[in-house]
């Protein structure tokens, strides 16, 4: 899934729950979703590592599989 800036439609790369638009110089908050059930994931942070957990029975989700969508405002 490609994330685009809501203002200029530039393609964005997610980093640590945020995507930055160089064109607009704006940060867009992102929400992590489970690739199986598309529900929000619990973000677990410890010792510098970030992990994602699905509370709907899918367990730990790899960072590579997480679906990021723009967070509701």
Backbone atoms as SQL, in Angstrom:
CREATE TABLE atoms (id INTEGER PRIMARY KEY, chain TEXT, resi INTEGER, resn TEXT, atom TEXT, x REAL, y REAL, z REAL);
INSERT INTO atoms VALUES
  (1, 'A', 1, 'UNK', 'N', 0.844, -1.176, 0.000),
  (2, 'A', 1, 'UNK', 'CA', 0.000, 0.000, 0.000),
  (3, 'A', 1, 'UNK', 'C', 0.890, 1.239, 0.000),
  (4, 'A', 2, 'UNK', 'N', 0.621, 2.158, -0.907),
  (5, 'A', 2, 'UNK', 'CA', 1.394, 3.385, -1.012),
  (6, 'A', 2, 'UNK', 'C', 0.707, 4.480, -0.209),
  (7, 'A', 3, 'UNK', 'N', 1.501, 5.218, 0.537),
  (8, 'A', 3, 'UNK', 'CA', 0.975, 6.333, 1.322),
  (9, 'A', 3, 'UNK', 'C', 1.309, 7.616, 0.577),
  (10, 'A', 4, 'UNK', 'N', 0.306, 8.468, 0.390),
  (11, 'A', 4, 'UNK', 'CA', 0.527, 9.735, -0.300),
  (12, 'A', 4, 'UNK', 'C', 0.130, 10.903, 0.588),
  (13, 'A', 5, 'UNK', 'N', 0.757, 12.043, 0.324),
  (14, 'A', 5, 'UNK', 'CA', 0.440, 13.267, 1.056),
  (15, 'A', 5, 'UNK', 'C', -0.981, 13.698, 0.694),
  (16, 'A', 6, 'UNK', 'N', -1.810, 14.036, 1.679),
  (17, 'A', 6, 'UNK', 'CA', -3.185, 14.452, 1.377),
  (18, 'A', 6, 'UNK', 'C', -3.257, 15.794, 0.650),
  (19, 'A', 7, 'UNK', 'N', -2.190, 16.595, 0.718),
  (20, 'A', 7, 'UNK', 'CA', -2.201, 17.912, 0.080),
  (21, 'A', 7, 'UNK', 'C', -1.632, 17.898, -1.335),
  (22, 'A', 8, 'UNK', 'N', -0.414, 17.314, -1.510),
  (23, 'A', 8, 'UNK', 'CA', 0.248, 17.378, -2.816),
  (24, 'A', 8, 'UNK', 'C', 0.315, 16.029, -3.535),
  (25, 'A', 9, 'UNK', 'N', -0.147, 14.960, -2.902),
  (26, 'A', 9, 'UNK', 'CA', -0.175, 13.601, -3.461),
  (27, 'A', 9, 'UNK', 'C', 1.206, 12.990, -3.699),
  (28, 'A', 10, 'UNK', 'N', 2.262, 13.534, -3.079),
  (29, 'A', 10, 'UNK', 'CA', 3.601, 12.954, -3.190),
  (30, 'A', 10, 'UNK', 'C', 3.641, 11.626, -2.441),
  (31, 'A', 11, 'UNK', 'N', 4.416, 10.674, -2.940),
  (32, 'A', 11, 'UNK', 'CA', 4.577, 9.380, -2.285),
  (33, 'A', 11, 'UNK', 'C', 5.436, 9.545, -1.040),
  (34, 'A', 12, 'UNK', 'N', 4.998, 8.927, 0.073),
  (35, 'A', 12, 'UNK', 'CA', 5.681, 9.067, 1.356),
  (36, 'A', 12, 'UNK', 'C', 6.168, 7.718, 1.857),
  (37, 'A', 13, 'UNK', 'N', 7.259, 7.736, 2.618),
  (38, 'A', 13, 'UNK', 'CA', 7.800, 6.535, 3.251),
  (39, 'A', 13, 'UNK', 'C', 7.541, 6.603, 4.752),
  (40, 'A', 14, 'UNK', 'N', 6.915, 5.571, 5.348),
  (41, 'A', 14, 'UNK', 'CA', 6.681, 5.587, 6.795),
  (42, 'A', 14, 'UNK', 'C', 7.968, 5.351, 7.580),
  (43, 'A', 15, 'UNK', 'N', 8.137, 6.109, 8.669),
  (44, 'A', 15, 'UNK', 'CA', 9.263, 5.930, 9.582),
  (45, 'A', 15, 'UNK', 'C', 8.784, 6.201, 10.992),
  (46, 'A', 16, 'UNK', 'N', 8.803, 5.168, 11.831),
  (47, 'A', 16, 'UNK', 'CA', 8.428, 5.294, 13.243),
  (48, 'A', 16, 'UNK', 'C', 7.043, 5.903, 13.450),
  (49, 'A', 17, 'UNK', 'N', 6.082, 5.465, 12.681),
  (50, 'A', 17, 'UNK', 'CA', 4.708, 5.912, 12.867),
  (51, 'A', 17, 'UNK', 'C', 4.378, 7.269, 12.285),
  (52, 'A', 18, 'UNK', 'N', 5.307, 7.832, 11.505),
  (53, 'A', 18, 'UNK', 'CA', 5.092, 9.144, 10.886),
  (54, 'A', 18, 'UNK', 'C', 5.629, 9.096, 9.461),
  (55, 'A', 19, 'UNK', 'N', 4.998, 9.828, 8.567),
  (56, 'A', 19, 'UNK', 'CA', 5.516, 9.999, 7.209),
  (57, 'A', 19, 'UNK', 'C', 5.738, 11.491, 7.009),
  (58, 'A', 20, 'UNK', 'N', 6.889, 11.855, 6.451),
  (59, 'A', 20, 'UNK', 'CA', 7.217, 13.268, 6.260),
  (60, 'A', 20, 'UNK', 'C', 7.142, 13.612, 4.776),
  (61, 'A', 21, 'UNK', 'N', 6.424, 14.683, 4.451),
  (62, 'A', 21, 'UNK', 'CA', 6.337, 15.169, 3.079),
  (63, 'A', 21, 'UNK', 'C', 7.368, 16.278, 2.901),
  (64, 'A', 22, 'UNK', 'N', 8.351, 16.032, 2.034),
  (65, 'A', 22, 'UNK', 'CA', 9.389, 17.034, 1.758),
  (66, 'A', 22, 'UNK', 'C', 8.800, 18.232, 1.018),
  (67, 'A', 23, 'UNK', 'N', 7.833, 17.997, 0.138),
  (68, 'A', 23, 'UNK', 'CA', 7.237, 19.087, -0.645),
  (69, 'A', 23, 'UNK', 'C', 6.490, 20.082, 0.236),
  (70, 'A', 24, 'UNK', 'N', 5.695, 19.576, 1.172),
  (71, 'A', 24, 'UNK', 'CA', 4.874, 20.427, 2.047),
  (72, 'A', 24, 'UNK', 'C', 5.567, 20.730, 3.375),
  (73, 'A', 25, 'UNK', 'N', 6.688, 20.030, 3.647),
  (74, 'A', 25, 'UNK', 'CA', 7.398, 20.139, 4.925),
  (75, 'A', 25, 'UNK', 'C', 6.435, 19.872, 6.088),
  (76, 'A', 26, 'UNK', 'N', 5.713, 18.757, 5.966),
  (77, 'A', 26, 'UNK', 'CA', 4.662, 18.417, 6.922),
  (78, 'A', 26, 'UNK', 'C', 4.797, 16.953, 7.341),
  (79, 'A', 27, 'UNK', 'N', 4.545, 16.671, 8.621),
  (80, 'A', 27, 'UNK', 'CA', 4.527, 15.299, 9.123),
  (81, 'A', 27, 'UNK', 'C', 3.092, 14.792, 9.168),
  (82, 'A', 28, 'UNK', 'N', 2.893, 13.564, 8.713),
  (83, 'A', 28, 'UNK', 'CA', 1.577, 12.940, 8.718),
  (84, 'A', 28, 'UNK', 'C', 1.634, 11.738, 9.654),
  (85, 'A', 29, 'UNK', 'N', 0.805, 11.755, 10.702),
  (86, 'A', 29, 'UNK', 'CA', 0.758, 10.642, 11.658),
  (87, 'A', 29, 'UNK', 'C', 0.155, 9.421, 10.974),
  (88, 'A', 30, 'UNK', 'N', 0.729, 8.258, 11.256),
  (89, 'A', 30, 'UNK', 'CA', 0.256, 7.013, 10.658),
  (90, 'A', 30, 'UNK', 'C', -0.243, 6.057, 11.730),
  (91, 'A', 31, 'UNK', 'N', -1.187, 5.218, 11.341),
  (92, 'A', 31, 'UNK', 'CA', -1.709, 4.188, 12.232),
  (93, 'A', 31, 'UNK', 'C', -1.321, 2.825, 11.665),
  (94, 'A', 32, 'UNK', 'N', -0.793, 1.947, 12.519),
  (95, 'A', 32, 'UNK', 'CA', -0.400, 0.597, 12.113),
  (96, 'A', 32, 'UNK', 'C', -1.622, -0.312, 12.150),
  (97, 'A', 33, 'UNK', 'N', -1.831, -1.062, 11.054),
  (98, 'A', 33, 'UNK', 'CA', -2.964, -1.983, 10.956),
  (99, 'A', 33, 'UNK', 'C', -2.486, -3.391, 10.642),
  (100, 'A', 34, 'UNK', 'N', -3.224, -4.374, 11.122),
  (101, 'A', 34, 'UNK', 'CA', -2.923, -5.783, 10.875),
  (102, 'A', 34, 'UNK', 'C', -3.196, -6.109, 9.398),
  (103, 'A', 35, 'UNK', 'N', -2.275, -6.799, 8.723),
  (104, 'A', 35, 'UNK', 'CA', -2.506, -7.158, 7.323),
  (105, 'A', 35, 'UNK', 'C', -3.567, -8.248, 7.148),
  (106, 'A', 36, 'UNK', 'N', -3.914, -8.948, 8.228),
  (107, 'A', 36, 'UNK', 'CA', -4.911, -10.021, 8.160),
  (108, 'A', 36, 'UNK', 'C', -6.329, -9.501, 8.388),
  (109, 'A', 37, 'UNK', 'N', -6.527, -8.765, 9.492),
  (110, 'A', 37, 'UNK', 'CA', -7.880, -8.323, 9.865),
  (111, 'A', 37, 'UNK', 'C', -8.088, -6.816, 9.697),
  (112, 'A', 38, 'UNK', 'N', -7.033, -6.079, 9.372),
  (113, 'A', 38, 'UNK', 'CA', -7.079, -4.632, 9.118),
  (114, 'A', 38, 'UNK', 'C', -7.525, -3.813, 10.327),
  (115, 'A', 39, 'UNK', 'N', -7.349, -4.375, 11.527),
  (116, 'A', 39, 'UNK', 'CA', -7.656, -3.663, 12.763),
  (117, 'A', 39, 'UNK', 'C', -6.380, -2.994, 13.285),
  (118, 'A', 40, 'UNK', 'N', -6.525, -1.927, 14.102),
  (119, 'A', 40, 'UNK', 'CA', -5.338, -1.259, 14.657),
  (120, 'A', 40, 'UNK', 'C', -4.485, -2.220, 15.481),
  (121, 'A', 41, 'UNK', 'N', -3.169, -2.051, 15.380),
  (122, 'A', 41, 'UNK', 'CA', -2.225, -2.879, 16.122),
  (123, 'A', 41, 'UNK', 'C', -1.760, -2.164, 17.373),
  (124, 'A', 42, 'UNK', 'N', -1.435, -2.949, 18.388),
  (125, 'A', 42, 'UNK', 'CA', -0.824, -2.406, 19.595),
  (126, 'A', 42, 'UNK', 'C', 0.665, -2.256, 19.293),
  (127, 'A', 43, 'UNK', 'N', 1.217, -1.074, 19.593),
  (128, 'A', 43, 'UNK', 'CA', 2.632, -0.808, 19.361),
  (129, 'A', 43, 'UNK', 'C', 3.381, -1.056, 20.662),
  (130, 'A', 44, 'UNK', 'N', 4.368, -1.946, 20.605),
  (131, 'A', 44, 'UNK', 'CA', 5.168, -2.295, 21.775),
  (132, 'A', 44, 'UNK', 'C', 6.571, -1.735, 21.589),
  (133, 'A', 45, 'UNK', 'N', 7.002, -0.892, 22.525),
  (134, 'A', 45, 'UNK', 'CA', 8.339, -0.298, 22.442),
  (135, 'A', 45, 'UNK', 'C', 9.135, -0.701, 23.669),
  (136, 'A', 46, 'UNK', 'N', 10.334, -1.272, 23.439),
  (137, 'A', 46, 'UNK', 'CA', 11.206, -1.672, 24.546),
  (138, 'A', 46, 'UNK', 'C', 12.646, -1.738, 24.048),
  (139, 'A', 47, 'UNK', 'N', 13.539, -1.168, 24.814),
  (140, 'A', 47, 'UNK', 'CA', 14.985, -1.236, 24.519),
  (141, 'A', 47, 'UNK', 'C', 15.309, -0.762, 23.102),
  (142, 'A', 48, 'UNK', 'N', 14.603, 0.240, 22.616),
  (143, 'A', 48, 'UNK', 'CA', 14.867, 0.784, 21.290),
  (144, 'A', 48, 'UNK', 'C', 14.199, 0.039, 20.149),
  (145, 'A', 49, 'UNK', 'N', 13.573, -1.091, 20.436),
  (146, 'A', 49, 'UNK', 'CA', 12.900, -1.870, 19.393),
  (147, 'A', 49, 'UNK', 'C', 11.411, -1.543, 19.381),
  (148, 'A', 50, 'UNK', 'N', 10.817, -1.606, 18.202),
  (149, 'A', 50, 'UNK', 'CA', 9.378, -1.394, 18.055),
  (150, 'A', 50, 'UNK', 'C', 8.782, -2.664, 17.459),
  (151, 'A', 51, 'UNK', 'N', 7.784, -3.215, 18.134),
  (152, 'A', 51, 'UNK', 'CA', 7.091, -4.408, 17.660),
  (153, 'A', 51, 'UNK', 'C', 5.599, -4.108, 17.580),
  (154, 'A', 52, 'UNK', 'N', 4.892, -4.905, 16.784),
  (155, 'A', 52, 'UNK', 'CA', 3.461, -4.706, 16.587),
  (156, 'A', 52, 'UNK', 'C', 2.730, -5.987, 16.951),
  (157, 'A', 53, 'UNK', 'N', 1.625, -5.846, 17.692),
  (158, 'A', 53, 'UNK', 'CA', 0.866, -6.994, 18.179),
  (159, 'A', 53, 'UNK', 'C', -0.603, -6.830, 17.827),
  (160, 'A', 54, 'UNK', 'N', -1.174, -7.860, 17.216),
  (161, 'A', 54, 'UNK', 'CA', -2.602, -7.870, 16.896),
  (162, 'A', 54, 'UNK', 'C', -3.351, -8.522, 18.050),
  (163, 'A', 55, 'UNK', 'N', -4.282, -7.796, 18.634),
  (164, 'A', 55, 'UNK', 'CA', -5.065, -8.305, 19.752),
  (165, 'A', 55, 'UNK', 'C', -6.259, -9.135, 19.289),
  (166, 'A', 56, 'UNK', 'N', -6.379, -9.335, 17.974),
  (167, 'A', 56, 'UNK', 'CA', -7.496, -10.102, 17.434),
  (168, 'A', 56, 'UNK', 'C', -7.085, -11.512, 17.021),
  (169, 'A', 57, 'UNK', 'N', -6.015, -12.029, 17.636),
  (170, 'A', 57, 'UNK', 'CA', -5.636, -13.416, 17.411),
  (171, 'A', 57, 'UNK', 'C', -4.518, -13.661, 16.415),
  (172, 'A', 58, 'UNK', 'N', -3.958, -12.614, 15.821),
  (173, 'A', 58, 'UNK', 'CA', -2.898, -12.811, 14.837),
  (174, 'A', 58, 'UNK', 'C', -1.498, -12.654, 15.423),
  (175, 'A', 59, 'UNK', 'N', -1.404, -12.316, 16.709),
  (176, 'A', 59, 'UNK', 'CA', -0.119, -12.272, 17.414),
  (177, 'A', 59, 'UNK', 'C', 0.822, -11.183, 16.942),
  (178, 'A', 60, 'UNK', 'N', 2.132, -11.445, 17.071),
  (179, 'A', 60, 'UNK', 'CA', 3.138, -10.478, 16.648),
  (180, 'A', 60, 'UNK', 'C', 3.148, -10.363, 15.130),
  (181, 'A', 61, 'UNK', 'N', 3.237, -9.131, 14.646),
  (182, 'A', 61, 'UNK', 'CA', 3.245, -8.862, 13.212),
  (183, 'A', 61, 'UNK', 'C', 4.589, -8.237, 12.854),
  (184, 'A', 62, 'UNK', 'N', 5.238, -8.776, 11.849),
  (185, 'A', 62, 'UNK', 'CA', 6.517, -8.256, 11.376),
  (186, 'A', 62, 'UNK', 'C', 6.350, -6.826, 10.860),
  (187, 'A', 63, 'UNK', 'N', 7.361, -5.993, 11.097),
  (188, 'A', 63, 'UNK', 'CA', 7.332, -4.607, 10.608),
  (189, 'A', 63, 'UNK', 'C', 7.136, -4.560, 9.098),
  (190, 'A', 64, 'UNK', 'N', 7.652, -5.547, 8.403),
  (191, 'A', 64, 'UNK', 'CA', 7.536, -5.587, 6.940),
  (192, 'A', 64, 'UNK', 'C', 6.109, -5.846, 6.483),
  (193, 'A', 65, 'UNK', 'N', 5.297, -6.462, 7.338),
  (194, 'A', 65, 'UNK', 'CA', 3.919, -6.810, 6.968),
  (195, 'A', 65, 'UNK', 'C', 2.886, -5.794, 7.437),
  (196, 'A', 66, 'UNK', 'N', 3.274, -4.888, 8.323),
  (197, 'A', 66, 'UNK', 'CA', 2.329, -3.916, 8.877),
  (198, 'A', 66, 'UNK', 'C', 1.804, -3.008, 7.766),
  (199, 'A', 67, 'UNK', 'N', 0.502, -2.749, 7.791),
  (200, 'A', 67, 'UNK', 'CA', -0.110, -1.789, 6.870),
  (201, 'A', 67, 'UNK', 'C', -0.212, -0.457, 7.597),
  (202, 'A', 68, 'UNK', 'N', 0.359, 0.581, 7.023),
  (203, 'A', 68, 'UNK', 'CA', 0.263, 1.911, 7.609),
  (204, 'A', 68, 'UNK', 'C', -0.747, 2.726, 6.824),
  (205, 'A', 69, 'UNK', 'N', -1.635, 3.387, 7.560),
  (206, 'A', 69, 'UNK', 'CA', -2.606, 4.290, 6.941),
  (207, 'A', 69, 'UNK', 'C', -2.547, 5.617, 7.690),
  (208, 'A', 70, 'UNK', 'N', -2.927, 6.716, 7.034),
  (209, 'A', 70, 'UNK', 'CA', -2.965, 7.997, 7.762),
  (210, 'A', 70, 'UNK', 'C', -3.926, 7.897, 8.940),
  (211, 'A', 71, 'UNK', 'N', -3.490, 8.387, 10.091),
  (212, 'A', 71, 'UNK', 'CA', -4.316, 8.353, 11.307),
  (213, 'A', 71, 'UNK', 'C', -5.474, 9.331, 11.175),
  (214, 'A', 72, 'UNK', 'N', -6.582, 8.982, 11.818),
  (215, 'A', 72, 'UNK', 'CA', -7.740, 9.883, 11.841),
  (216, 'A', 72, 'UNK', 'C', -7.366, 11.148, 12.592),
  (217, 'A', 73, 'UNK', 'N', -7.840, 12.254, 12.100),
  (218, 'A', 73, 'UNK', 'CA', -7.511, 13.540, 12.740),
  (219, 'A', 73, 'UNK', 'C', -8.422, 13.848, 13.863);
